[in-house]
Amino acid sequence: MSMDEITKDIGDDLHTESLLLRAKQLARLESDKLVDKMTALERGKKIDELQKRLLDSEMLRNRCTRKVTLLKDQVRTTSETAEQERSMCENSIQLLRDDLTNTKASLADCHRRENQVFL
């Protein structure tokens, strides 16, 4: 083999080797692109899922806020009703005490008159 033939064979081998290396490099780049695309799709799905969960959480928070407001109104109304009932009971008690005092005074007056009649 002559030097030219050896150079040509080595050149062809080097050329083939560099083509193979370039093909591997391109395959890796394509693979990386696919992985990046899949990652982007997965992130997009995750974002959609998180947005849905956020919306569900906000709806639940709104329902809870309305319920708390309703319960506060019920407590306020119940407190007002209880205060009114307490006031009415206190007034009734005072009227009954006054009536009892008057009845005792009348009874004492009856006893005094009875004692005067029998004396």
Backbone as JSON, one array per atom type, in Angstrom:
{
  "sequence": "MSMDEITKDIGDDLHTESLLLRAKQLARLESDKLVDKMTALERGKKIDELQKRLLDSEMLRNRCTRKVTLLKDQVRTTSETAEQERSMCENSIQLLRDDLTNTKASLADCHRRENQVFL",
  "N": [[0.83, -1.18, 0.0], [0.41, 2.15, -0.79], [1.47, 5.37, 0.33], [-0.43, 7.28, -0.24], [-2.7, 5.73, -0.51], [-2.94, 4.72, 2.05], [-3.33, 7.09, 3.46], [-5.7, 7.87, 2.27], [-7.38, 5.76, 3.11], [-7.22, 6.07, 5.89], [-8.22, 8.65, 6.04], [-10.81, 8.21, 5.07], [-11.68, 6.51, 7.11], [-11.46, 8.27, 9.3], [-13.22, 10.21, 8.43], [-15.6, 8.73, 8.38], [-15.72, 8.06, 11.07], [-16.01, 10.64, 12.23], [-18.46, 11.29, 11.13], [-20.08, 9.39, 12.37], [-19.76, 10.18, 15.06], [-20.89, 12.73, 14.9], [-23.5, 12.03, 14.2], [-24.27, 10.67, 16.52], [-24.11, 12.81, 18.3], [-26.11, 14.51, 17.26], [-28.31, 12.81, 17.63], [-28.35, 12.72, 20.42], [-28.89, 15.41, 20.96], [-31.44, 15.63, 19.8], [-32.79, 13.81, 21.41], [-32.55, 15.13, 23.85], [-34.11, 17.37, 23.25], [-36.61, 16.18, 23.0], [-36.96, 15.24, 25.61], [-37.0, 17.7, 26.94], [-39.34, 18.75, 25.8], [-41.22, 16.91, 26.71], [-40.97, 17.37, 29.44], [-41.86, 20.0, 29.55], [-44.52, 19.62, 28.79], [-45.41, 18.03, 30.93], [-45.06, 19.86, 33.0], [-46.9, 21.76, 32.19], [-49.29, 20.29, 32.49], [-49.17, 19.93, 35.24], [-49.37, 22.58, 36.1], [-51.96, 23.17, 35.19], [-53.38, 21.38, 36.8], [-52.76, 22.39, 39.36], [-53.91, 24.93, 39.15], [-56.6, 24.24, 38.96], [-56.95, 23.04, 41.47], [-56.47, 25.3, 43.04], [-58.63, 26.92, 42.31], [-60.73, 25.29, 43.24], [-60.12, 25.38, 45.98], [-60.47, 28.11, 46.5], [-63.2, 28.34, 46.01], [-64.18, 26.71, 48.07], [-63.22, 28.16, 50.26], [-64.74, 30.5, 49.96], [-67.33, 29.47, 50.36], [-67.06, 28.67, 53.02], [-66.57, 31.13, 54.23], [-69.02, 32.41, 53.78], [-70.63, 30.73, 55.32], [-69.55, 31.13, 57.9], [-70.21, 33.83, 58.23], [-73.01, 33.64, 58.21], [-73.37, 32.06, 60.51], [-72.35, 33.82, 62.45], [-74.27, 35.84, 62.28], [-76.49, 34.39, 63.17], [-75.69, 33.84, 65.81], [-75.55, 36.47, 66.79], [-78.25, 37.24, 66.53], [-79.46, 35.34, 68.2], [-78.29, 36.07, 70.61], [-79.34, 38.64, 70.92], [-82.06, 38.01, 71.12], [-82.03, 36.46, 73.46], [-81.2, 38.42, 75.26], [-83.39, 40.14, 75.14], [-85.39, 38.43, 76.14], [-84.37, 38.02, 78.72], [-84.56, 40.6, 79.73], [-87.35, 40.94, 79.64], [-88.09, 38.95, 81.45], [-86.89, 39.91, 83.81], [-88.38, 42.23, 84.13], [-90.94, 41.09, 84.48], [-90.47, 39.68, 86.85], [-90.0, 41.82, 88.58], [-92.53, 43.05, 88.52], [-94.05, 40.97, 89.63], [-92.87, 40.89, 92.19], [-93.56, 43.42, 93.13], [-96.34, 43.09, 93.11], [-96.56, 41.01, 94.98], [-95.59, 42.32, 97.25], [-97.6, 44.27, 97.54], [-99.78, 42.55, 97.95], [-99.03, 41.32, 100.34], [-99.07, 43.55, 101.97], [-101.78, 44.17, 101.83], [-102.84, 41.86, 102.99], [-101.76, 42.08, 105.54], [-103.07, 44.36, 106.33], [-105.7, 43.39, 106.32], [-105.51, 41.51, 108.39], [-104.99, 43.23, 110.52], [-107.36, 44.73, 110.59], [-109.16, 42.68, 111.08], [-108.34, 41.91, 113.6], [-109.03, 44.21, 114.98], [-111.79, 44.15, 114.77], [-112.52, 41.94, 116.3], [-111.78, 42.63, 118.79]],
  "CA": [[0.0, 0.0, 0.0], [1.19, 3.39, -0.87], [1.15, 6.38, 1.34], [-1.68, 7.92, -0.63], [-3.78, 4.81, -0.21], [-3.06, 4.69, 3.51], [-3.93, 8.37, 3.84], [-7.09, 7.84, 1.83], [-8.09, 4.84, 4.02], [-7.31, 6.72, 7.2], [-9.13, 9.78, 5.87], [-12.17, 7.67, 5.01], [-12.01, 6.05, 8.46], [-11.67, 9.46, 10.13], [-14.45, 10.84, 7.95], [-16.69, 7.86, 8.86], [-15.76, 8.21, 12.54], [-16.58, 11.94, 12.57], [-19.89, 11.23, 10.8], [-20.73, 8.64, 13.44], [-19.78, 11.04, 16.24], [-21.87, 13.8, 14.64], [-24.82, 11.4, 14.26], [-24.55, 10.44, 17.94], [-24.34, 14.12, 18.88], [-27.44, 14.94, 16.82], [-29.29, 11.95, 18.3], [-28.42, 13.19, 21.81], [-29.6, 16.69, 20.95], [-32.86, 15.34, 19.54], [-33.3, 13.17, 22.62], [-32.68, 16.21, 24.85], [-35.27, 18.18, 22.86], [-37.81, 15.42, 23.35], [-37.07, 15.27, 27.08], [-37.43, 19.06, 27.29], [-40.73, 18.9, 25.39], [-42.02, 16.12, 27.65], [-40.94, 18.09, 30.72], [-42.74, 21.16, 29.4], [-45.9, 19.1, 28.81], [-45.69, 17.62, 32.31], [-45.21, 21.09, 33.79], [-48.18, 22.35, 31.79], [-50.33, 19.51, 33.16], [-49.08, 20.23, 36.68], [-49.9, 23.94, 36.27], [-53.41, 23.05, 35.06], [-53.87, 20.71, 38.01], [-52.65, 23.32, 40.49], [-54.91, 25.98, 38.96], [-57.9, 23.66, 39.32], [-56.97, 22.92, 42.93], [-56.58, 26.65, 43.58], [-60.02, 27.33, 42.09], [-61.54, 24.53, 44.19], [-59.83, 25.91, 47.32], [-61.1, 29.42, 46.6], [-64.64, 28.11, 46.14], [-64.39, 26.21, 49.43], [-63.01, 29.3, 51.18], [-65.92, 31.38, 49.84], [-68.46, 28.81, 51.05], [-66.79, 28.73, 54.47], [-66.74, 32.53, 54.65], [-70.47, 32.65, 53.85], [-71.16, 29.98, 56.47], [-69.13, 31.83, 59.12], [-71.03, 35.04, 58.31], [-74.35, 33.2, 58.59], [-73.32, 31.65, 61.92], [-72.2, 35.03, 63.26], [-75.59, 36.48, 62.31], [-77.34, 33.59, 64.04], [-75.26, 34.07, 67.19], [-75.97, 37.82, 67.16], [-79.71, 37.22, 66.68], [-79.75, 34.57, 69.41], [-77.89, 36.9, 71.76], [-80.32, 39.72, 71.05], [-83.3, 37.39, 71.61], [-81.8, 36.09, 74.86], [-81.17, 39.66, 76.03], [-84.78, 40.6, 75.22], [-86.09, 37.54, 77.07], [-83.87, 38.32, 80.08], [-85.15, 41.88, 80.13], [-88.77, 40.71, 79.91], [-88.19, 38.18, 82.7], [-86.59, 40.82, 84.92], [-89.55, 43.11, 84.28], [-92.01, 40.26, 85.06], [-90.1, 39.42, 88.25], [-90.22, 43.05, 89.35], [-93.98, 43.2, 88.64], [-94.51, 39.98, 90.61], [-92.43, 41.34, 93.53], [-94.43, 44.54, 93.53], [-97.66, 42.52, 93.39], [-96.44, 40.28, 96.24], [-95.5, 43.32, 98.31], [-98.95, 44.83, 97.72], [-100.65, 41.51, 98.52], [-98.64, 41.19, 101.76], [-99.57, 44.74, 102.68], [-103.24, 44.01, 101.94], [-103.07, 40.8, 103.97], [-101.46, 42.64, 106.86], [-104.16, 45.29, 106.62], [-106.86, 42.56, 106.65], [-105.29, 40.97, 109.74], [-105.13, 44.33, 111.47], [-108.81, 45.05, 110.7], [-109.8, 41.55, 111.72], [-108.02, 42.0, 115.03], [-109.79, 45.34, 115.55], [-113.19, 43.76, 114.84], [-112.7, 40.95, 117.36], [-111.38, 43.17, 120.1]],
  "C": [[0.87, 1.24, 0.0], [0.68, 4.36, 0.19], [-0.17, 7.06, 1.03], [-2.88, 7.03, -0.29], [-4.03, 4.75, 1.3], [-3.74, 5.97, 3.99], [-5.4, 8.39, 3.47], [-7.9, 6.93, 2.74], [-8.29, 5.47, 5.4], [-8.28, 7.89, 7.13], [-10.57, 9.32, 5.81], [-12.62, 7.19, 6.4], [-12.3, 7.24, 9.39], [-12.97, 10.16, 9.74], [-15.67, 10.04, 8.45], [-16.85, 8.02, 10.37], [-16.39, 9.56, 12.92], [-18.06, 11.99, 12.2], [-20.67, 10.48, 11.88], [-20.84, 9.47, 14.72], [-20.83, 12.15, 16.1], [-23.3, 13.24, 14.73], [-25.21, 11.15, 15.71], [-24.89, 11.76, 18.64], [-25.74, 14.63, 18.51], [-28.55, 14.12, 17.48], [-29.47, 12.38, 19.74], [-29.18, 14.51, 21.9], [-31.1, 16.5, 20.72], [-33.51, 14.72, 20.76], [-33.51, 14.22, 23.72], [-33.87, 17.09, 24.55], [-36.57, 17.48, 23.24], [-38.04, 15.42, 24.85], [-37.56, 16.64, 27.53], [-38.91, 19.27, 26.95], [-41.64, 18.13, 26.34], [-42.09, 16.8, 29.01], [-41.87, 19.29, 30.67], [-44.2, 20.73, 29.44], [-46.31, 18.7, 30.22], [-45.89, 18.84, 33.19], [-46.53, 21.77, 33.46], [-49.35, 21.63, 32.46], [-50.36, 19.83, 34.65], [-49.66, 21.62, 36.97], [-51.42, 23.91, 36.18], [-54.03, 22.43, 36.31], [-53.85, 21.65, 39.21], [-53.66, 24.46, 40.38], [-56.3, 25.47, 39.33], [-58.01, 23.52, 40.83], [-57.12, 24.28, 43.59], [-58.02, 27.14, 43.46], [-60.94, 26.61, 43.08], [-61.36, 25.06, 45.62], [-60.49, 27.27, 47.53], [-62.61, 29.28, 46.75], [-64.99, 27.62, 47.54], [-64.25, 27.33, 50.45], [-64.21, 30.24, 51.14], [-67.13, 30.78, 50.54], [-68.28, 28.9, 52.56], [-66.99, 30.14, 55.0], [-68.23, 32.86, 54.77], [-71.08, 31.95, 55.05], [-70.8, 30.67, 57.78], [-69.97, 33.09, 59.31], [-72.44, 34.7, 58.77], [-74.39, 32.81, 60.07], [-73.15, 32.85, 62.85], [-73.53, 35.76, 63.38], [-76.54, 35.72, 63.23], [-76.99, 33.79, 65.51], [-75.72, 35.44, 67.66], [-77.48, 37.86, 67.41], [-80.11, 36.47, 67.95], [-79.41, 35.37, 70.65], [-78.89, 38.02, 71.99], [-81.63, 39.17, 71.61], [-83.15, 37.02, 73.09], [-81.79, 37.33, 75.75], [-82.59, 40.21, 76.2], [-85.58, 39.75, 76.21], [-85.67, 37.81, 78.51], [-84.5, 39.6, 80.6], [-86.63, 41.71, 80.47], [-88.96, 39.94, 81.22], [-87.91, 39.06, 83.92], [-87.77, 41.75, 85.19], [-90.7, 42.34, 84.93], [-91.73, 39.98, 86.54], [-90.37, 40.65, 89.1], [-91.72, 43.3, 89.56], [-94.54, 42.22, 89.67], [-94.08, 40.36, 92.03], [-93.3, 42.47, 94.04], [-95.82, 44.03, 93.91], [-97.65, 41.77, 94.72], [-96.37, 41.25, 97.42], [-96.86, 43.93, 98.59], [-99.89, 43.82, 98.36], [-100.33, 41.31, 99.99], [-99.17, 42.37, 102.56], [-101.08, 44.64, 102.86], [-103.59, 42.96, 102.98], [-102.83, 41.32, 105.38], [-102.57, 43.61, 107.28], [-105.42, 44.52, 107.02], [-106.73, 41.99, 108.06], [-105.49, 42.05, 110.79], [-106.61, 44.68, 111.66], [-109.55, 43.93, 111.4], [-109.58, 41.59, 113.23], [-108.81, 43.14, 115.7], [-111.26, 44.95, 115.69], [-113.4, 42.83, 116.03], [-112.27, 41.49, 118.71], [-112.47, 43.84, 120.82]]
}
